[in-house]
């Protein structure tokens, strides 16, 4: 029996190799995973042309996954540096990488990724179209927009952000209810500008069925882009965001009718007290489709530290329904991230994802925390490093200011005052030397 997509396979009762690997990683029953994939509540992005892929499932009842954005810009065109970021992301356990290149030989870089990179790969065809055609925005035709989607699918991209929800209707509503930060999505702003310049309908909305045909052929997961995500906490939950979400809910069902896997993208900037409700609304409107969030960033005033504002929001979002966290680096709003920025962003995002998995009760999520607690009680430093998200950094910090020899089992914060050391000695009936 043949199948087109992972969803189609699940609906036909076919247990694919990708599903098998997801089951092994998640420790989930075959029947349960297939049911979730069939209903669209789990996506397994796995383009048939991405031969070196290590597949992951994204969605309900699975571990929270993270995505790493990278790629060239006109001001920073160095493919070697971008590949260094790719390798750092893979080594640090990022499940997905999005190539957001907006300058240079984007096709060469994209094909290198699909040939060599095992992570789930995503792109935003809108960016690439502007680079690829190298002409005025208003002169790009509807056919040309669609052709870039087809090119990315052929190149082996596993998921694509497609900004379908910003159609003429939602764009008109945006113009009637202007916001503090307007449209902050790059792809969304490009399509909005194109519609304003040409007077035409959004080509990705107008020819959505054609895009679905392309995605079904190559098994590309559509990540429905949120052009109207809030760019400030003031704009969170406004009419533009919600009206677009309704449109994305309709487009989700149309994709599922085509056996095409879907993820839905979400905020953006959002105050803490709105996050839970936003996650629940999305789950209702989009019928449980995996939710992919940028942050949310819970305050607007922390440039240089937005990996922290994002991790705070991401942990809450994932606790209440988000399945996929797009990392944010310290360079957010400021510049293209460096390799070190990428590493900091990954760690912050992984902390958020793991904290949410504990809160959600994902089976086995807290096992490593229990091992860390045991290692700390025993003052077993090697075991603590083995449990750490970033063992090298943890060891380097301790080694940079080591305790004296007569209490070398502690750290230089407490020394002989170490509560763990004192308790271990007290319970063992040993002499306790504090001074």
C-alpha positions as CSV (number, residue, x, y, z in Angstrom):
1,X,0.0,0.0,0.0
2,X,1.4,3.4,-1.0
3,X,1.0,6.7,0.8
4,X,1.8,10.4,0.1
5,X,2.4,12.0,3.5
6,X,2.9,10.8,7.1
7,X,-0.7,11.8,7.8
8,X,-1.9,9.8,4.8
9,X,0.1,6.8,6.0
10,X,-1.3,7.0,9.5
11,X,-4.9,7.2,8.1
12,X,-4.2,4.1,6.0
13,X,-2.8,2.2,8.9
14,X,0.8,2.2,7.5
15,X,3.5,2.4,10.2
16,X,6.4,4.2,8.6
17,X,10.0,4.2,9.4
18,X,9.7,7.8,10.6
19,X,6.9,6.9,13.0
20,X,9.0,4.0,14.3
21,X,11.9,6.3,15.2
22,X,9.5,8.8,16.8
23,X,8.0,6.0,18.9
24,X,11.4,4.9,20.1
25,X,12.5,8.5,21.0
26,X,9.2,9.4,22.7
27,X,8.5,6.0,24.3
28,X,4.9,6.2,23.0
29,X,2.8,3.4,21.8
30,X,2.6,2.8,18.0
31,X,-1.2,3.0,18.0
32,X,-1.3,6.2,20.0
33,X,1.2,8.0,17.7
34,X,-0.6,6.9,14.5
35,X,-3.9,8.2,15.9
36,X,-2.4,11.6,16.7
37,X,-0.7,11.9,13.3
38,X,-3.9,10.8,11.5
39,X,-5.9,13.5,13.4
40,X,-3.2,16.2,12.8
41,X,-2.4,16.7,16.4
42,X,1.2,15.5,15.8
43,X,3.3,16.4,12.7
44,X,6.4,14.5,11.6
45,X,8.1,16.8,9.1
46,X,9.9,14.5,6.7
47,X,10.4,15.6,3.1
48,X,11.0,12.6,0.9
49,X,14.1,14.2,-0.6
50,X,15.8,14.9,2.8
51,X,17.7,11.6,2.9
52,X,19.8,12.3,6.0
53,X,16.9,13.3,8.2
54,X,16.6,12.3,11.8
55,X,12.8,12.6,12.2
56,X,11.1,14.1,15.2
57,X,7.4,14.3,16.1
58,X,6.0,17.7,17.1
59,X,2.7,17.9,18.9
60,X,0.4,16.6,21.5
61,X,1.7,14.2,24.2
62,X,5.3,14.5,22.9
63,X,8.4,16.3,24.2
64,X,8.5,20.0,23.5
65,X,10.9,20.6,20.5
66,X,12.9,23.7,19.7
67,X,13.8,25.4,16.5
68,X,17.0,27.4,15.7
69,X,16.8,30.3,13.2
70,X,19.9,31.2,11.2
71,X,20.9,32.3,7.7
72,X,22.7,35.0,5.8
73,X,21.8,38.7,5.5
74,X,23.2,41.5,3.2
75,X,25.2,42.7,6.1
76,X,26.6,39.3,7.2
77,X,27.2,37.0,4.3
78,X,29.4,34.1,5.5
79,X,28.2,30.6,4.8
80,X,31.0,29.1,6.9
81,X,29.8,30.9,10.0
82,X,26.2,29.9,9.3
83,X,27.4,26.2,9.0
84,X,29.2,26.7,12.3
85,X,25.9,27.7,13.8
86,X,24.2,24.7,12.2
87,X,26.8,22.3,13.8
88,X,26.5,24.0,17.1
89,X,22.7,23.7,17.1
90,X,22.9,20.0,16.2
91,X,25.6,19.3,18.9
92,X,23.4,21.1,21.5
93,X,20.3,19.0,20.7
94,X,18.2,21.3,18.6
95,X,15.6,19.3,16.8
96,X,15.0,21.8,14.0
97,X,16.8,24.5,12.0
98,X,15.2,27.2,9.9
99,X,17.2,28.7,7.1
100,X,16.1,32.4,6.9
101,X,18.8,33.5,4.5
102,X,17.9,36.7,2.7
103,X,21.1,37.3,0.7
104,X,23.6,35.5,-1.4
105,X,23.4,32.0,-3.0
106,X,20.5,30.8,-0.9
107,X,19.9,27.8,-3.1
108,X,23.5,26.5,-2.6
109,X,23.2,26.8,1.2
110,X,19.7,25.2,1.3
111,X,20.9,22.2,-0.7
112,X,24.0,21.8,1.5
113,X,21.7,21.7,4.5
114,X,19.3,19.1,3.0
115,X,22.3,17.0,1.9
116,X,24.3,17.1,5.2
117,X,22.1,18.2,8.1
118,X,20.1,15.6,10.0
119,X,17.9,18.2,11.8
120,X,14.4,18.9,10.6
121,X,14.8,21.8,8.1
122,X,12.5,24.7,7.6
123,X,12.5,27.7,5.3
124,X,10.4,30.8,4.4
125,X,9.9,30.9,0.6
126,X,8.8,34.5,0.7
127,X,12.3,35.7,1.7
128,X,13.9,33.6,-0.9
129,X,11.7,34.7,-3.7
130,X,12.8,38.3,-3.3
131,X,16.5,37.2,-3.4
132,X,16.0,34.6,-6.2
133,X,14.2,36.9,-8.7
134,X,16.3,40.0,-7.8
135,X,13.7,42.5,-9.0
136,X,11.3,45.0,-7.6
137,X,8.7,43.5,-5.2
138,X,5.7,44.6,-7.3
139,X,7.1,42.9,-10.4
140,X,7.1,39.4,-8.8
141,X,4.2,37.5,-10.3
142,X,1.8,35.1,-8.5
143,X,3.3,32.2,-10.6
144,X,6.8,33.1,-9.4
145,X,5.8,33.1,-5.7
146,X,4.4,29.6,-6.1
147,X,7.4,28.4,-8.1
148,X,9.7,29.2,-5.2
149,X,7.5,27.0,-2.9
150,X,7.9,24.2,-5.4
151,X,11.7,24.7,-5.6
152,X,12.1,24.5,-1.8
153,X,10.0,21.3,-1.7
154,X,12.1,19.7,-4.5
155,X,15.3,20.7,-2.6
156,X,14.2,18.6,0.4
157,X,12.9,21.2,2.9
158,X,10.8,19.5,5.7
159,X,8.5,22.4,6.6
160,X,7.8,25.8,5.2
161,X,6.4,28.9,6.7
162,X,3.7,30.0,4.4
163,X,1.9,33.3,5.2
164,X,-1.5,32.4,3.9
165,X,-3.6,34.1,6.6
166,X,-2.9,37.7,5.7
167,X,-5.4,37.8,2.8
168,X,-7.2,40.8,1.5
169,X,-9.9,40.5,4.2
170,X,-7.5,40.3,7.2
171,X,-5.2,43.0,5.7
172,X,-8.2,45.4,5.4
173,X,-9.1,44.6,9.1
174,X,-5.5,45.4,10.0
175,X,-5.7,48.8,8.2
176,X,-8.9,49.6,10.1
177,X,-7.4,48.8,13.5
178,X,-3.7,50.0,13.3
179,X,-1.5,48.9,16.1
180,X,1.6,50.1,17.9
181,X,4.1,48.0,16.0
182,X,2.1,47.3,12.8
183,X,3.3,44.0,11.2
184,X,6.6,42.8,12.5
185,X,6.7,39.5,10.6
186,X,9.2,39.8,7.7
187,X,7.2,37.5,5.5
188,X,4.0,39.1,6.5
189,X,5.2,42.6,5.8
190,X,6.5,41.5,2.4
191,X,3.2,40.0,1.3
192,X,1.2,42.9,2.8
193,X,3.3,45.3,0.8
194,X,3.0,43.2,-2.4
195,X,-0.8,43.2,-2.1
196,X,-0.8,47.0,-1.5
197,X,1.5,47.6,-4.5
198,X,-0.4,45.3,-6.9
199,X,-3.9,45.3,-5.7
200,X,-3.9,41.5,-5.9
201,X,-4.9,38.8,-3.4
202,X,-2.2,37.1,-1.4
203,X,-0.9,34.4,-3.9
204,X,-0.4,31.9,-1.1
205,X,-4.0,32.2,-0.1
206,X,-5.4,32.5,-3.6
207,X,-3.6,29.4,-4.8
208,X,-3.6,27.5,-1.5
209,X,-4.8,24.3,-3.1
210,X,-1.9,24.3,-5.5
211,X,0.5,24.7,-2.6
212,X,-1.2,21.8,-0.9
213,X,-0.6,19.7,-4.0
214,X,3.1,20.5,-3.8
215,X,3.3,19.7,-0.1
216,X,1.5,16.4,-0.5
217,X,3.8,15.3,-3.3
218,X,7.0,15.8,-1.3
219,X,5.5,15.5,2.2
220,X,6.3,19.0,3.3
221,X,4.6,20.2,6.5
222,X,3.0,23.6,6.2
223,X,3.8,25.9,9.0
224,X,1.0,28.5,8.7
225,X,2.8,31.8,9.3
226,X,1.3,34.4,11.6
227,X,1.9,37.7,9.7
228,X,-0.1,39.5,12.4
229,X,1.7,38.2,15.4
230,X,2.0,41.0,18.0
231,X,5.3,42.9,18.0
232,X,4.6,44.5,21.4
233,X,2.7,43.5,24.5
234,X,0.3,46.3,23.7
235,X,-0.8,44.6,20.4
236,X,-1.2,41.1,22.0
237,X,-4.6,39.5,21.5
238,X,-5.9,42.3,19.2
239,X,-8.3,42.0,16.3
240,X,-5.6,41.5,13.7
241,X,-4.0,38.6,15.6
242,X,-7.3,36.9,16.3
243,X,-8.9,37.4,12.9
244,X,-5.8,35.9,11.3
245,X,-5.9,33.0,13.7
246,X,-9.5,32.2,12.5
247,X,-8.2,32.2,8.9
248,X,-5.4,29.9,9.9
249,X,-7.9,27.5,11.6
250,X,-9.8,27.3,8.3
251,X,-6.6,26.7,6.3
252,X,-5.6,24.0,8.8
253,X,-8.7,22.0,8.0
254,X,-8.2,22.4,4.2
255,X,-4.7,21.1,4.5
256,X,-5.8,18.1,6.5
257,X,-8.4,17.3,3.9
258,X,-5.4,17.1,1.5
259,X,-3.5,14.8,3.9
260,X,-1.0,17.6,4.4
261,X,0.6,18.0,7.8
262,X,0.2,21.4,9.5
263,X,1.8,23.5,12.3
264,X,0.3,26.8,13.3
265,X,2.6,29.7,14.2
266,X,1.8,32.0,17.1
267,X,3.0,35.0,19.1
268,X,5.1,37.1,19.3
269,X,5.1,39.5,22.3
270,X,2.5,38.8,24.9
271,X,2.1,39.6,28.6
272,X,2.3,36.6,31.0
273,X,-1.4,36.8,31.9
274,X,-2.6,36.3,28.3
275,X,-0.5,33.3,27.3
276,X,-2.6,30.5,28.7
277,X,-5.8,31.8,27.2
278,X,-4.0,32.4,23.8
279,X,-2.8,28.8,23.8
280,X,-6.2,27.4,24.6
281,X,-7.9,29.6,21.9
282,X,-5.4,28.3,19.3
283,X,-6.0,24.7,20.3
284,X,-9.7,25.2,19.9
285,X,-9.7,27.2,16.6
286,X,-7.1,25.0,15.0
287,X,-8.4,21.7,16.4
288,X,-5.3,20.7,18.2
289,X,-2.8,21.3,15.4
290,X,0.8,21.7,16.8
291,X,1.4,25.3,17.9
292,X,4.8,26.8,17.0
293,X,5.6,29.9,19.0
294,X,8.2,32.7,18.8
295,X,8.7,33.2,22.5
296,X,6.3,34.6,23.6
297,X,8.4,37.5,24.7
298,X,6.8,38.7,28.0
299,X,8.2,42.3,28.1
300,X,9.4,44.7,25.5
301,X,12.3,46.4,27.4
302,X,15.0,43.8,27.5
303,X,17.1,44.0,24.3
304,X,20.2,42.0,24.8
305,X,18.4,39.6,27.1
306,X,15.4,38.6,25.0
307,X,16.5,34.9,25.2
308,X,15.4,35.3,28.9
309,X,12.1,37.1,28.1
310,X,11.4,34.4,25.5
311,X,12.3,31.5,27.8
312,X,9.9,32.8,30.4
313,X,7.0,33.0,27.9
314,X,8.0,29.8,26.1
315,X,7.9,27.7,29.3
316,X,4.3,29.0,30.0
317,X,3.2,28.6,26.4
318,X,4.5,25.0,26.2
319,X,2.9,24.1,29.5
320,X,-0.5,25.1,28.2
321,X,-0.4,23.8,24.6
322,X,2.5,24.9,22.5
323,X,4.5,22.0,21.0
324,X,7.4,23.8,19.3
325,X,9.5,26.7,20.6
326,X,11.4,29.0,18.2
327,X,14.5,30.1,20.0
328,X,15.3,33.7,20.6
329,X,18.9,34.9,21.1
330,X,20.4,37.8,23.0
331,X,20.8,39.5,19.6
332,X,17.0,39.6,18.9
333,X,16.0,43.1,17.8
334,X,19.6,44.1,17.6
335,X,21.7,42.2,15.0
336,X,22.3,38.9,13.2
337,X,23.2,36.4,16.0
338,X,26.8,35.2,16.4
339,X,27.7,31.5,17.1
340,X,27.8,32.4,20.8
341,X,24.4,34.1,20.6
342,X,23.0,30.9,19.0
343,X,24.3,28.8,21.8
344,X,22.8,31.0,24.5
345,X,19.5,31.1,22.7
346,X,19.4,27.3,22.4
347,X,20.2,26.8,26.1
348,X,17.4,29.2,27.1
349,X,14.9,27.6,24.8
350,X,15.8,24.1,25.9
351,X,15.4,25.1,29.6
352,X,11.9,26.4,28.7
353,X,11.0,23.3,26.8
354,X,12.2,20.9,29.5
355,X,10.5,22.9,32.3
356,X,7.3,22.7,30.4
357,X,7.6,18.9,29.8
358,X,8.0,18.4,33.6
359,X,4.9,20.6,34.2
360,X,2.9,18.7,31.5
361,X,3.9,15.3,33.0
362,X,5.6,14.0,29.9
363,X,6.6,10.5,30.8
364,X,10.3,10.4,31.8
365,X,10.8,14.2,31.6
366,X,11.9,14.6,35.2
367,X,14.1,11.5,35.3
368,X,17.2,13.5,34.6
369,X,16.3,16.0,37.3
370,X,16.0,13.2,39.8
371,X,19.4,12.0,38.8
372,X,20.8,15.5,39.2
373,X,19.3,15.7,42.7
374,X,20.9,12.4,43.7
375,X,24.3,13.5,42.3
376,X,24.1,16.8,44.3
377,X,23.2,15.0,47.5
378,X,26.3,12.9,47.1
379,X,28.5,15.8,46.0
380,X,29.3,13.8,42.9
381,X,30.5,16.5,40.6
382,X,31.1,14.3,37.5
383,X,27.6,13.0,37.8
384,X,26.2,16.5,38.0
385,X,28.0,17.5,34.9
386,X,26.7,14.5,33.1
387,X,23.1,15.6,34.0
388,X,23.6,19.2,33.0
389,X,22.2,20.7,29.8
390,X,25.6,22.3,29.2
391,X,28.2,20.2,31.0
392,X,31.2,22.2,29.6
393,X,29.9,25.5,31.0
394,X,29.0,24.0,34.4
395,X,32.4,22.5,34.8
396,X,34.3,25.6,33.6
397,X,32.4,27.8,36.1
398,X,33.2,25.5,39.0
399,X,36.8,25.0,38.0
400,X,37.4,28.8,37.6
401,X,37.2,29.2,41.4
402,X,37.8,25.8,43.1
403,X,37.5,25.3,46.8
404,X,40.5,24.6,49.0
405,X,41.8,21.1,49.3
406,X,40.4,20.3,52.8
407,X,36.8,20.8,51.5
408,X,37.3,20.1,47.8
409,X,34.1,18.1,47.7
410,X,32.2,21.4,48.0
411,X,32.2,24.6,45.9
412,X,33.6,28.0,46.7
413,X,30.2,29.5,47.4
414,X,29.8,27.8,50.8
415,X,33.0,25.8,51.4
416,X,32.8,24.1,54.8
417,X,29.4,25.8,55.3
418,X,28.0,23.5,52.6
419,X,24.6,22.3,53.8
420,X,24.9,19.1,51.8
421,X,28.3,18.3,53.3
422,X,27.2,19.0,56.8
423,X,24.0,16.9,56.5
424,X,25.9,14.0,55.0
425,X,28.4,14.0,57.9
426,X,25.7,14.5,60.5
427,X,23.6,11.6,59.3
428,X,26.7,9.4,59.1
429,X,27.7,10.3,62.7
430,X,30.9,12.0,61.5
431,X,32.7,15.1,62.9
432,X,31.6,18.3,61.3
433,X,34.3,20.9,60.8
434,X,32.8,24.2,59.6
435,X,35.6,26.6,60.4
